[in-house]
């Protein structure tokens, strides 16, 4: 049976949106954008993503963007079906309060919360929030945090005394229905261990399919030692067009808008990152505008000035669909996508690639619109 793939979009609360790459992330300040991250504009993206057939929208977390909880709570009333994949950093608030907040969001939104748990890869940024643990300590605390929160969501009375976190006689009165799924990423050994024990979906950034497949196998084996099975997702950008030439022309236009000074500044900042995944992204572009097609139809130009996900699917609808199927072949089931500008690129992908995948039996709209038959021309209705 052909595997059905799931697709999600992205809400650009990190400095807004525009017709050029909006830089920033991982401790690097966001670049200027032409479209501020306002409720009307973000709502326009969310509604469009929902109509096109995307199932959820990732909302980032960090000092460089608007707060994900508040942003998505304000947007949830503007949509009907779209889920919100809220990036969340454990340890900045108590586990009980986090469990309560998630339960409230889940119950008041009609079950539309997913959680992207992000430990925080940059110590200097974490210290802005009052968090002075090192990277290994953050992952250790994250595991304790998820132990507590998931038990609370199941309705258990929890007394817990860990190295970093403690609760006593904690009981969550309003349980989330359903329990939010946990999405988790990270390439270091501590990250993979936390993912194996707690994640429902393990996320990776868009390295070439073979490298992604190797990472998936490592996580799958770790999860098996805990008696668990995970799903797998990938975070990518998208530049899909009617023809390959048009798609690569758009990639070239974005590249032309990135100056050498921007590349130097951002790359210097990103090289200080503690995140292993970020260093893997930097290795794909090598800080230069040359040789950025690192795999057929996979382009590393975004990562020159943007932290985090730095690669894009580039090509005709059929070529992009082919590459998506390559990722599916190594175990990827979910795709979290974005593009510049996010509103227009959602339509390029949603009206071009998704129908192509539907024809291949890889995708179907989660809430297809039922169309009414029109009255044939010249036919009059009976009175």
C-alpha positions in Angstrom: 0.0 0.0 0.0 1.4 3.4 -1.0 2.3 5.5 2.0 0.2 8.7 2.4 2.4 11.7 3.2 1.5 14.7 5.4 2.5 18.3 4.6 2.7 21.3 7.0 3.6 24.9 6.4 5.4 27.6 8.5 4.3 30.9 10.1 7.1 33.5 9.7 6.9 35.2 13.2 10.7 35.4 13.0 11.1 38.9 11.7 8.2 38.7 9.2 8.2 37.9 5.6 9.3 39.2 2.3 10.4 38.6 -1.3 14.0 38.0 -0.2 15.4 35.5 2.3 14.7 36.8 5.8 17.8 35.8 7.8 18.3 35.1 11.5 17.8 32.3 13.9 20.1 30.4 16.2 21.3 33.5 18.0 21.6 35.6 14.9 19.4 38.7 14.5 16.7 38.5 11.9 17.1 40.5 8.7 14.7 43.2 7.6 11.5 42.2 5.9 8.8 43.9 3.9 5.8 42.2 5.6 5.7 42.4 9.4 4.4 39.5 11.4 1.0 40.9 12.0 -2.1 38.9 12.9 -3.9 39.9 9.6 -0.9 38.7 7.5 -0.1 35.6 9.5 -3.8 34.8 9.5 -3.8 35.1 5.7 -1.0 32.6 5.5 -2.7 30.2 8.0 -6.1 30.3 6.1 -4.4 29.8 2.8 -2.4 26.8 4.1 -5.5 25.3 5.5 -7.4 25.7 2.2 -4.6 24.2 0.2 -4.4 21.1 2.2 -1.5 21.6 4.7 -2.4 20.0 8.0 -0.4 22.1 10.4 1.7 25.2 10.6 5.0 25.3 12.5 5.6 28.4 14.6 9.2 29.0 15.8 10.4 29.9 19.3 13.3 32.1 20.5 14.4 35.6 21.3 14.4 36.4 17.5 10.6 35.9 16.9 7.2 36.5 18.4 6.1 34.2 21.2 4.7 31.0 19.6 2.0 30.3 22.3 0.5 33.7 22.1 0.8 34.0 18.3 -0.9 30.8 17.6 -3.6 31.3 20.2 -4.5 34.6 18.4 -4.6 32.8 15.0 -6.5 29.7 16.0 -9.8 31.5 15.8 -9.1 32.5 12.2 -8.9 28.9 11.0 -11.1 25.9 11.4 -9.0 22.7 10.8 -5.4 23.8 10.7 -3.2 22.4 13.6 -0.5 24.5 15.1 2.9 23.0 15.6 4.1 25.2 18.5 7.8 25.3 19.0 8.4 25.2 22.8 11.5 25.3 25.0 11.2 23.2 28.1 12.7 24.4 31.4 11.8 28.1 30.9 8.5 27.5 32.8 7.4 24.8 35.2 6.3 21.4 33.8 2.9 21.6 35.5 2.2 25.1 34.0 3.4 23.9 30.6 1.1 20.8 30.8 -1.8 23.1 31.8 -1.1 25.5 29.0 -1.0 22.8 26.4 -4.1 21.2 27.8 -5.9 24.6 27.6 -4.8 25.2 24.0 -5.7 21.7 23.0 -9.2 21.7 24.5 -10.2 25.3 23.5 -8.9 24.9 20.0 -10.7 21.6 19.4 -7.6 19.4 19.5 -5.4 21.4 17.1 -2.1 21.6 19.1 1.1 19.8 18.3 4.3 20.5 20.2 7.7 20.9 18.7 10.0 20.6 21.8 13.2 22.5 21.3 15.9 22.3 24.0 17.7 25.5 22.8 21.0 25.2 21.0 22.6 28.5 22.0 23.8 29.1 25.6 24.1 32.9 25.1 20.5 33.0 24.0 19.3 30.7 26.8 20.9 33.0 29.3 18.7 35.8 28.0 15.8 33.7 29.4 17.6 33.1 32.7 18.7 29.6 31.8 22.3 28.9 32.6 22.6 25.2 32.0 25.0 23.9 29.5 23.9 21.9 26.4 24.1 18.5 28.1 22.3 19.8 31.1 19.5 21.2 28.9 18.9 17.8 27.3 19.0 16.1 30.7 16.4 18.6 32.0 14.3 18.2 28.8 14.0 14.4 29.5 12.9 15.1 33.0 10.4 17.7 31.8 8.8 15.4 29.3 8.7 12.6 31.9 6.6 14.8 34.1 4.4 16.5 31.4 3.4 13.3 29.6 2.5 11.6 32.9 0.3 14.6 33.8 -1.4 14.5 30.4 -2.3 10.8 31.1 -4.0 11.8 34.3 -1.4 10.5 36.7 -0.7 12.1 40.1 3.0 12.9 39.8 5.6 13.4 42.5 9.0 13.7 40.9 12.4 14.6 42.2 14.9 14.8 39.4 18.3 16.4 39.1 16.8 19.6 37.6 13.1 19.5 38.2 10.7 18.6 41.0 7.0 18.5 41.5 4.9 17.2 44.4 1.4 15.7 44.3 0.8 17.3 40.9 -2.6 16.5 39.2 -3.9 18.0 36.0 -7.6 18.5 36.3 -8.4 19.4 32.7 -6.7 16.7 30.6 -5.9 17.4 26.9 -8.0 15.6 24.5 -6.3 14.2 22.5 -2.8 14.3 24.1 -0.6 16.5 21.9 1.9 14.8 19.8 5.5 15.7 20.4 7.8 16.6 17.6 11.5 16.7 18.4 14.7 17.3 16.6 18.5 17.3 17.3 21.5 15.6 15.9 23.7 15.1 18.9 23.8 11.9 20.9 21.9 13.4 23.9 19.2 14.7 21.5 18.7 11.4 19.8 18.3 9.7 23.2 15.6 12.1 24.3 13.9 11.7 20.9 14.0 7.9 21.2 12.3 8.0 24.6 9.7 10.7 24.1 9.1 11.9 20.6 6.1 10.9 18.4 7.8 12.4 15.4 11.5 12.9 15.0 12.4 15.9 12.8 15.6 16.5 10.8 16.7 19.3 8.6 17.0 18.8 4.8 20.3 17.1 4.2 20.4 14.9 1.1 18.2 11.8 1.3 21.0 9.3 2.0 22.2 11.3 5.0 18.7 11.7 6.3 18.2 7.9 5.9 21.3 7.2 8.0 20.0 9.4 10.8 16.6 7.9 10.7 18.1 4.4 11.1 20.1 5.6 14.2 17.0 7.0 15.8 14.8 4.0 14.9 17.3 1.6 16.5 17.5 3.8 19.7 13.7 4.0 19.9 13.5 0.2 19.6 15.6 -0.3 22.7 12.8 1.6 24.6 10.1 -0.5 22.9 8.9 2.5 20.8 8.3 3.3 17.2 8.5 6.8 15.8 7.4 8.7 12.7 9.9 10.9 10.9 9.7 14.3 9.4 11.9 16.8 7.5 12.1 20.6 7.6 12.7 22.2 4.2 12.0 25.3 2.1 10.3 25.1 -1.3 10.7 26.8 -4.7 8.4 24.9 -7.1 7.3 26.2 -10.5 5.7 25.1 -13.7 9.1 24.5 -15.2 12.6 23.8 -13.8 14.0 26.9 -15.5 11.4 29.1 -13.7 12.2 27.5 -10.3 16.0 27.9 -10.7 15.5 31.5 -11.9 13.7 32.2 -8.7 16.5 30.6 -6.7 19.0 32.8 -8.6 16.9 35.9 -7.8 16.9 35.1 -4.1 20.7 34.5 -4.2 21.2 37.9 -6.0 19.5 39.5 -3.0 22.1 38.2 -0.6 25.2 40.3 -0.2 28.7 39.1 0.6 28.6 41.2 3.7 25.4 39.5 4.9 26.9 36.0 4.3 30.0 36.9 6.3 28.1 38.4 9.2 25.5 35.6 9.5 28.0 32.7 8.9 30.3 34.1 11.6 27.4 34.1 14.0 26.1 30.6 13.0 29.6 29.1 13.4 29.4 29.9 17.1 26.3 27.7 17.4 26.4 24.7 19.8 23.8 22.8 17.7 25.4 19.9 15.8 22.5 20.1 13.3 23.4 23.8 12.5 27.0 22.8 11.8 25.7 20.1 9.4 23.7 22.8 7.6 26.7 25.1 7.4 28.8 22.3 5.9 26.3 22.0 3.0 26.7 25.6 1.8 30.4 26.2 2.9 29.7 29.9 3.1 29.8 30.5 -0.6 27.4 31.1 -3.5 29.1 28.4 -5.5 28.0 24.7 -5.8 24.8 25.1 -3.9 22.9 22.2 -5.6 24.0 19.6 -3.2 21.8 16.8 -4.5 19.6 16.9 -7.6 16.9 19.6 -7.0 18.1 20.2 -3.4 19.6 23.7 -2.9 21.6 25.0 0.1 21.3 28.7 -0.7 18.9 29.6 2.1 21.3 28.6 4.8 23.8 31.2 3.7 21.9 33.8 5.8 19.3 31.8 7.8 19.9 29.7 10.8 18.1 26.4 11.2 16.6 24.8 8.0 18.9 25.9 5.2 18.0 23.8 2.2 15.2 24.1 -0.4 13.4 21.8 -2.9 13.9 23.5 -6.2 12.4 22.4 -9.6 9.3 21.7 -11.6 6.3 20.2 -9.8 7.3 16.8 -11.0 10.9 17.2 -10.0 10.0 18.4 -6.5 7.6 15.5 -6.2 10.4 13.1 -7.3 12.7 14.4 -4.5 9.9 14.1 -2.0 9.5 10.5 -2.9 13.2 10.0 -2.4 12.8 11.3 1.1 9.8 9.0 1.6 11.8 6.0 0.5 14.2 6.5 3.4 11.4 6.8 5.9 10.2 10.5 5.9 6.4 10.7 6.3 5.9 14.4 7.2 7.2 17.5 5.4 7.3 20.9 7.1 7.8 23.5 4.4 8.2 27.2 3.9 9.3 29.7 1.2 9.7 33.4 0.4 7.2 34.9 0.5 5.3 32.4 2.6 1.9 33.3 1.2 2.8 33.0 -2.4 5.0 29.9 -2.0 2.3 28.1 -0.2 0.2 28.5 -3.4 3.0 27.4 -5.7 3.5 24.2 -3.8 -0.2 23.7 -2.8 -1.5 24.1 -6.4 1.4 22.5 -8.2 3.2 19.8 -6.2 0.3 18.5 -4.0 -1.9 17.7 -7.0 1.1 16.0 -8.6 1.5 13.9 -5.5 -2.2 13.2 -5.4 -2.0 11.8 -8.9 0.8 9.5 -7.7 -1.3 8.3 -4.8 1.0 9.9 -2.3 -1.3 12.6 -0.9 -5.0 13.5 -0.5 -6.5 16.6 0.8 -7.5 16.2 4.5 -10.7 18.1 4.0 -11.6 18.2 0.3 -14.1 20.8 -0.8 -17.4 19.4 -2.1 -18.3 21.2 -5.3 -21.9 21.7 -6.4 -22.9 20.9 -10.0 -23.7 24.0 -12.0 -26.9 24.4 -13.9 -26.2 23.7 -17.7 -26.3 26.8 -19.9 -29.8 27.5 -21.1 -31.6 25.1 -18.7 -34.2 26.7 -16.6 -35.3 25.5 -13.2 -38.8 24.3 -12.7 -41.1 26.7 -11.0 
